Structures are given as C-alpha cells and as structure tokens.
Amino acid sequence: MLRTRLTFWVFVLFLFTACSEKRVNDNPIITVEGGQVQGVKATTPGVTIYKGIPYAAPPTGDNRWREPQPVIAWNGVKMADKFGNAAMQATHKEGEFYHKEFFSDGDAPYSEDCLTLNVWTPAPGKVDAKLPVAMWVHGGAYMSGWGFEKEMDGEAWADRDVILVTINYRLGIFGFLVHPELSKESTNSVAGNYGILDQIAALKWIRNNIRQFGGDPLNITIFGQSAGGGSVKTLVSSPLTKGMISRAIIQSAGGLDKNGGAGMGEGSYENALASGKALMDFGGYNTLEKMKAASANEIYELPFQYAKEGHWAMQFPVIDGYVSKESFSSATINGNIADVPYMIGFVSGDMRMGDLGSAEAIADFCLNRADADKNVYAYQFARLLPGDDAGAYHSSELWYIFQTLSRAWRPFTEGDYALSNIMVDAWCNFANYGNPNGKGENNWTPYTNDNKQFMIFNLDKNDKADAQMGEVVTPVIK
C-alpha cells in the first residue's frame, strides 16, 4: 500500500515537472541587450509577444536631442507584458475621422521615454530557427502614432513563421528639431533626424538580438506606411544602414521624382536650422542648458504657441549630410539606395493626396530599378471599405495587412477577411523570399517595361476577394 502511494505521488510530481518545463520552454526567459526578458502568450496558439523592450536609453534630460544612447541595464527578469509609452504627441480627439477609425479605445500614455519595441514570435529562445524578420515603422506625419495601435498586430505574421517587430520613435519637435547649439553638441556636427536615428538604433538592436527570438539577423525586411513609408525611403538611402536591410516595403509614401527632387520628409538642413533657432528664440530657450532643462510639456507646446503667432516650425527629417546625404529620388537615380527587392504601392484614396498617391511616380521607381538584379512589385489597394463613404482611404489597408479587421467598427464581410489573408500571405512571402508569391506561384509579377501592371487588391462584384494584375483603378466614392 505504501509503495502504491509513493508511486502515485512520484507520478504526479513527474507530470507537474514535465508541464512546468513545457511552459518554460514555450515561454523562455531570454537575454537581450540590457538584461533578461520574458514575454506573454498571444491568443494565437504558438505565438509569444514581448512588449515594451527598451532598445535605447530614455532620451530625456541630457539625452534629449541626442543620438539614441545604449540601453540602461536592469536587474532580474523584465516581464515584457506591457507596451511602452508612445512618443510625445497631440491627443486624438473624438469626432475626428482617425479617432473613430483607429483611436476610439483611447490613446497610449505619452512620454519622452518612448524608445521601446515589441516582438511577435513563434520561436522564442530557438536561436537556430533563422526565421525571417520584419520591422514595422508606423506613420503619422512624423508627428503622431505608435507601433501598437489597435490596427497593428503581429500574430498573423508570427503564425506564418515571420517575426514581426514594431517600434516607437521620437516624433515632432523631440524627433526632428534642428538647432545650432545641438549641432555643436553632436559628435557628427549635425542636429535633427533623431527619430530616424531611433529607427536605425532599433534596426541595429534587431540585428544584435533577434536570434534569441528565433530570427535571422541577415534576413530583415523594413516596411512602413505614410510617414513610416517615408522613413523606409530615408533608411534605404542612408549610408548608416548599409548591409542591414534585406528587403523593403514602401506603403503610401510616393515614388520617384525623375528630377531627383526632395520628397516627403526630406527638408533642407539650412532651412531647418533657421527654423529651429527662430522657434527656440521665440520660447526664450536660447542656450543648450535652457533647451534641455525645460519640461517635456513646455517643449511640446512651443510649436503650437509659435503657430498662433503665424509662424511654422519644421518638424520632419532633413537631408543633413550624415543620416541622409541626398533625397530618396536622387539616391535612386545615382544608384545609392539599398540594392534589395522592393514592394511599393498605395491605396486609391491616396490619389487625392498629391505625390503620396502618384501611380506614375511609383511606376517610375519600378522602371528605374528594372535593370537591377532585385525585383520591384507594385500594388494598389482599391477596396472601398464598408460602413460609410470613406472608400479606400489613406491607411485603410492596415486593417488587412495586420489581419485586425475584427477590431474595427466596420461591417467587414467574408470577402474582406479572405482579402486580408491574401495580403498577409503576400507580405509575409515577400519578407521570407523577396517575392510576394507563394511557392510555385507567379500571380504577382514584377513591374517592368514589359509588364507595366500593378497588383490590384479589391473585392469583385460578388463580394469575393479579388487580387489580380491590372491597370490602376481610379478612386471612386460610394
């Protein structure tokens, strides 16, 4: 009888130990720059999320308006179960279109201390898995947004064995102020582009740490939309990212100016220098000490006070000769962009936004790259979203490429969910192979002189998902 009881409790202990070991193996504690982290299980089986991992020191105090500094180490295991702060920005107000669309659940906490990233992975701790990695750069006119808005999620990507990383970076005056005193302080003798430098720091962090999450540091795709797409254009043009990028996706950020002119987020350094000095003088911050001693709220409010007096301050990337030596178009023409496969496109509603929706400029970029070894794939998202007359509005494709339609208020159909599946498959295939087609398929052909067609994502007249090569669709309103 005693032996039977002992055998029973040994068996129970064995089961408990085995289950505990499985839980640990499914969600291991891993070591990254700064210390140890442990993630949380996603709703999708087999996917783990690591939220709010610092990739640089807080850009506060003396670090305000400096290149991102190394991560400050922490003690013990950091539970990566909470997203980090969003960068300083304006609150999204009820009644605004994008508030209803993306921010109706409320804004994230805002802070200068915002340099964190998030990782969705199906292979935590599996250092030899060598899964493809994608880094997402959010949009928001370089003034707003964060990497974990409700339309953004990595579960569908990780479920397809692509590790998704989303980042926060400095915005507005904190991310892009150019000022003579800041250029004197800089070891590179330039100021500004701090938000882009944050993105580069995040890219470096991924290369240095992603193996711990099962990723391949030699297979990193960068992609972004609107200002995020503009950031991608800056990143592929920057000498600071040479050899770090495997593929790039540019969404709703225009294409090529055949004259090499400056485009979205490519301001003149000299103009920005004068603009920044005038802004700081207006606020009485005429020394570096005063600029850095001011509170975050005082600095954030300054451009708005300046605007009330009829003035405008530049708050976006500039061609500084260090991060950015020339415009994206000039770099493309001169052969100075990353020589990698590209996907580039727009949504129909962008065509009302000037250069952001120029199918001709996108085609020009594709044709410029047609002689390169790496292909370029062009697309248009033309689905008129259900629920109102907004149509295929700027940013509408985000619900589809992150497969988060269930989080929207819109009455999406089975066709929408099927279209989302097609798009996520294409984006993940591109991250994996540099080709949006699945194995053995060739539905989406590169844009070339012999094949001047875009992949058009839409629903057909029977409300079925429809993705096929064709001519650009003129935007309409329902």
Secondary structure by P-SEA (a helix, b strand, c coil): caaaaaaaaaaaaaaaaaaaaaaaaaccccccccbbbbbbbcccccccccccccccccccccccccccccccccccccccccccccccccccccccccccccccccccccccccbbbbbbbccccccccccbbbbbbbbcccccccccccccccaaaaaacbbbbbbccccccccbbbcaaaaaacccccccaaaaaaaaaaaaaaaaccccccccccbbbbbcccaaaaaaaaaaacccccccccbbbbccccccccccccccccccaaaaaaaaaaaaaaaccccaaaaaaccaaaaaaaaaaaaaacbbbbcccccccccccccaaaaaaacccccbbbbbccccccccccccccaaaaaaaaaaaccccbbbbbbbbccccccccccccccccccccccccccccccccaaaaaaaaaaaaaaaaaacccccccccccccccccccccccccccccccccbbbbbccccccccc
